[in-house]
């Protein structure tokens, strides 16, 4: 009985809470006050406003806690695990990630990644069940919300499988059944992700249902689907989906100085936070110009920027302390919460060009791959690539992804794993700390104690 209560605390949050946290004074969300009449889940999905408030509650929760999966943690900790930056002072939370010496008892694993993801997945499953069984909502609202929920579930599972490998695939709110679900093979989870995203594409419209692209549209689902196909090495479909987003006419590459502003036309989807700028800005930007930054760019990354690459000047900054220059991530420019001008950008157009470049190269369309690669290089102030065959173009794309998407959403960490390059690169960058089994984070020990059907990753 005690275990059941623990399980409920992990996978269940009352649906009313979704309404409570959605009650925020902002045009970006539907204002709806908690009501004693909205006690049962079925009651929530009898009204367009309360149903919309439920989905808004998921977005609000994504940014409501410090350094959680959808609020900076996936940019920070996998960046330390890879070769992007290092913490300038020893810290019990960050050292295990920097040293690739994470333990199953490391609190960040459960507290910042596993539990926030599965708590959100439970809420999303509850919303999907409520929407599916409801006959009271207008068809337009029902389709929109169901499309968003399907997208959000795929978004969370994509992060989980790339952090942990096989994880439990939870698709219902039956906590008794969920309590004993074993780890599901990655390929099976990816099938569910692609199914959800295809359905989301059909359900969602091209226009955004909220201001500042804060709730996903059809192209948001398409962008994630392109990334998923890339990871699955389904090159043809990766190219198709990336092309759909690129040619939609909805987005354009922004100037380097404005890419990460709230109004950027490069943004495909961003997560708003009420009254706050980004966790990345608060985490990476030092408190003053006279101190060492908390996280310092590695020489490995610094040396990847070519002469004349304007991203180095625009997206990196530096402090000089006792004669030593320390570079740090500076994509987001605001450390404090005044003024509010930056939100958590999840997908942006530049990634779609790089996805298509890689997909084209793998299909031997070298000119097409170079065209896409050069589009990103031109924006950075660089000349056309000199790569001219499949191998050299692959390495050029790898380098461009590193310098374009550093300190964003764990891209470098995920890229090294999906291309089987982690051992080759990190064994040199992290020697002698690197071990091949470190490509997957350990499952939280607390979860293994609750669900005895879970098996730990090798090496832990």
N, C-alpha and C positions, 0 to 999 in steps of 0.2 A: 504494500500500500504506500509506503514511504517513497519507493522508487517511482510509483505512478505520479505522485505529487511532484517529484523532481522533473519528470518527463513533461508534465503539463506546464511547469514553469518555463521550460525551454521552448516547447513547440506551440504553446497556447498563449495568446493575449486576447482578452475579451474584445469582441468586435466593437463594443461601445467606445473603447479607447481610441479606435480609429476616428471616431467622430469627435471626440474631445480634442485630439491634437490637430484636427482639421479646422477647428474653430479659431482661425487667426485673421486678424484685421488686414487683409490684403486682397486686391483685386485678382491676384494670381490664383487664389483658391476660392472655392465656394464657401461663403460664410454660413455656417450651420451650427447652432448652439446645441449642446447635449440636452436630450429630452428624456423624461421618465417614460415617455411612450415608446422609446426606441430601445426596448430591452431585449427582445428576441431578434436573432439574425434575420428571420423572415420579414420582420417589420421594417428593417433598414432598406430592404430591396423592394419596398412597395412605393417608393418615392424617388424621383430623379435626383433631387437635391441630396437626400441622405445617402443614396447609393454613390453619388459622385464624391460626397464627403468621405466615404469609406476609402475610396481609391486615393484621394488626396492625403488621407492619413498615412498611407504607405510612403508617399513621397516625403512628407514632413518627417517621418520617423527615420528615413534614410540619412538625413542631415542633422538630426536632433541630438546625437551623442558624439562626443569627441573621439576622433580617430577610430571610427568603425569602418567596416568594409566599404560602404558607399560614401564615406566622409573622410578621405585622406589616407586611411590606413593602407590601402592597396597601392598607393603611390609611394608611401614611405618604406614599409617593411620589405616588400619585394625589391625595391630599389637598393636597399642595403644588402639584400641577399645576392644581388647581381653585382655589376661592376660600375654602378652609377655614382654613388657617393658613400661617405662614411661619417659616422657621428664623431664630433670633435672632442667629446668627453665621454668617458665610460658611463654606461647606463644599463641597469638591469633589464629594462624592456627592450632596448635596441641592440645590445651586444650580441645576444644569441643569433640575431638575423645577420648582422655584419660578419660574424665569425662562422656562419653556417653551422651553429652548434645548438640548434633549437631542441628543447626537450618536450616530451608530451605534456609536461606540467607547466610549460611556459604559458603564462596567463593570457598573452596577446592572442594566441592561437584560438582559444575558445571565446575570449571576451570581445575581441575585435573582428574576428572572421566568422567562426562557426556559428555561434549562437545568434548574432544579429542576422545572419543569412537565413537560418532556419526559422527564426521568429518571423521574419518578413515573408518567407515562403508559406508559413502557416496562414498568415493573414491573407495572402494572395489566394491560396487554395480556398479559404473561406469565402472570399469575394467571388471567385469563379463559381463555387457551388451556389451561392446566393443569387448571382446573376442568372445562372442557367435555369434555376427553378422558378424564377420570378416571371409572372405574366403581366405585371403592373407597370413596368417601365416602358417608355417610348422606345421604339425599335432603334432609333438613332443613338440614344443614350446607351442602351443595352449593348449594342455592337461596339461603340467606342470604349466603354469601360471593360468589356470582355477582351477586346483587343489589347488594351493597356495591361490588363492582368496577365494575359498570356505572354506578352513581351517581358514584363517584369519577372515572371517566373523563369523564363529562359535566361534573362540577364543574370540572376542570382546563381543559377546552376552553372552558367559559363564560368563565373568567377570561382565557384567551389571546385569544379573538376580541374581547373588549371592551377589551383593552390594545393589540392589534396589528392588528386587522381580519382579513384573510385570513391564515391560517397553515396549515402542512402538517397534513393529517389523517392521523395514524398510527394504524392499527388492528391492527397485527401486530408480531411481534418479528423480522421479517426485515430486518436492518439494511442488507443490500445494496440491497433495494428502497427502504427508508426513506431511504437516503442521497440519493436523487435526487427525492424527492417535492416538487413545486412547491407554491406556496401554493394552498389550497383556498378557494373562495368562501365567504363567511360563511354564506349561506343553506344551503349543503350541510352545513357543520359543524353548524348549528342543527338540521338534519334528523337528523343522527346523535345530537346531544344529546337531542332529544326521543324518539328511538327508544330510546336507552339508559335514559332516565328512565322511560318507560312500562314497559319490561321490568323495571326495578328495582322499580317499584311493585308489579308482579305477584309478584315473587320475595320481596320483603321482608315481614316481619310488622309489625303495629302495635306490638308490644312491642320494647323495645331489647335487643340482644344483649349489652350491657355496661353497667356502672354509669355514672351521671352523664351519660347520653346521649352517650357518647363514640364510639359507632359508630352509623351511621344506621339508621333504621327506615323504614317505608313513608311516614310523614308527612314525613320529611326529603326524600325523593325528590319528594313532592308539592309541598313548599314551593319547591324549586328549579324544578320544572316550572311552577309559577305564575309565578315570576320570568321564566323563559324566555318564556312566552307573553306576558307584559307587554312584554318587549323586542321581541317579534315583532309587537306590536300585534294579537294574537289575543285581543281583549277578552273574548269569551265564555268561552274556555277558561281564560283567566287568572282570571276570576271563579269558575269551577267549581272549579279546583284550590285557590285560596285559601280558598274556602268549605269545602272538604273538610277542610283543615287546621284552620281556625278552629272548626268544629263537631265535630271529632273527640273533644272532651272531654279530650284529653291535655294541654292547655296553658291557661294563663291569664296575663293581664298582671300582672306583678309590680309592687311598689312601686318608685319610681324608685331608691331607695337599694339595692335588692337585685337589680335587673335583671341586673347583670353578675357576680353571685356564682355560684360553681360549682353551687349547689343551686337556682338560679332555675327556677321552673316555666314561665317564658316561653321558655326555651331549647328550640329544636327540635334543634339539633346543635351540639356544641362539640368542639374538638380538645384532648385532654389533653396535657400535657407532664410528663414525670417529673421531679419536683424543681424545678419552676419555675412562676412565675406568667406573665403574658402579656408578649409583646414590646411591646405598646402601653403597658402600665404602665411598663416599664423605659425606653421611648423618650420618652414624653410628660411624665412626672412629673419635675420638677426635683430635683436632688440635695439642695437645702435650700430653706428659705423666704426666703433672703436673696439669691438669684441669679435672673437672668432665666431663664424656662423655655426649654428648647431649641427648642420650637415654640410660637408665639404665635398665638392665635385672631385672625383678621382682623376688622376693623371691619365688613366686609360680613356676616360670619356673626353677629357679636355683635349687630348691629342687627336681625337677623331674629327674635331672641327677644322676644316680646311681654311687656309688663308683666304680672307675675304668673305667668310661665312657670317652673315649678319645676325644669324641666330645666336652666336656667341655673345655679341654685344647687347642684343635685345632680351634674350631669355636666360642669360647668366649675369650675375653681378658679383662684386667682390669687396671684401674688406682687407685692408692691409694692417696687420698687427705685428708690432716689433719687427718691421721690415719684411714680413712674410705675407704674400698675397694668397688669400683664400677665396676661391670661387664657390658660389652656391646657386641653387635653382632660383630663377627669378621670372618664371613665366607669369605667375600671378604677382601683382605689384603691391597689393595691400595687405599689410600685416594685421592691422586693427579693423574695427568694424565701422569706421566712418571715413569717407562715405561708403555706402553699399554700391559697388559697381562690378563685382565679380562673383560668379557662381560656379558650381562644380561642373565643368564641361566633361561629359562622358564620351560623346562621339563628335568628331569634327571631320570636315571634308578632306583634309590632307591625308588622313589615314586611308580613305577610300582610293585615292590615287596610288598610294603605296601598295595597297592590297591588289589593285588591278595590275600594277607593274609586275609584282611577283607572280601573279596568276598568268599573265601573258608570257613572261619569261619561261615559266615551266611548260608552257605550250609552244615554245620555240618561236613566239612572236616577238623577236628581239627589238625590232623597231618600235613596236607599240609599247613595249616595256620601257624602253629608253625615253619615249615621249612622255610617259607618265612620270618617270623619275626626274626628267628635266623640268617638268612643270613645278615640282617641289624645289628643285635646285634653283630655278630662276627666281622664285619668291624669296629664297634665302640670299640672293645676290651672287650666286655661283654660275659658272659656265656649264655647258653641257657635259655629261659624263663621258669619260674616255673608254668606259667598258664596252666591249664589242662582241663578247661571246657569252654563252649561258652561265658559265662559272663566274666570270668577272662581273657580269650584270647582277647575279645573285649576291655577291659580296658587296657590290655598290648599293643595292637595295637594303641589305642588312645594315650597312653603315648609315644610310640615310634614315632608316627607321630609328636608329640609335640617337642620331643628332636631332631628329624632328620630334620624337615622342619620349624623350627622357623625362623622368620624374612624373610620368602620367600613367596611372592605372596599371602599373606593373608590366607595361609592354615589353621592356627589355628582358625581364625575368621569364615571361611567357614565351617570347621569341626564341631565347636560347634553348628552351626545352622543346618547343614544337619543331625546331629545325635540327634537333640532336647536336647542338653546338655547345651545350652547357659544359660538358666535361673538357672539351678542347680549350675553351676560352677561360672558364673559371678555375681550372686546375692551374693555370698560369697566374691569373689575377688574384686568386685567393690562396695559393699555395703558402703554407702546408695545411690550411684549414679545410680545403675543399674535399668532399667525398661524393661519389657519384649518387648515392642514395639521397643526398640533400636536395635533389631536384623537386621532391615532394615534401611539403611540410607534414609534420606528424599530426595524426588525429589527436584532439584533446584527450588527455587521460580521463578527465571527468566524464566524457561521453562514453568511453569504453567501459567504465564502471557502471553506467546507467544501462547501456545496451550491450549485453555480453555477446551479441551476434556480430559486433564490429570487430575487425581485425586491424592491428596497427600496420602502418607502412613499414617496409624493410628499412633496417638501419637504426630503428628507434626501440 
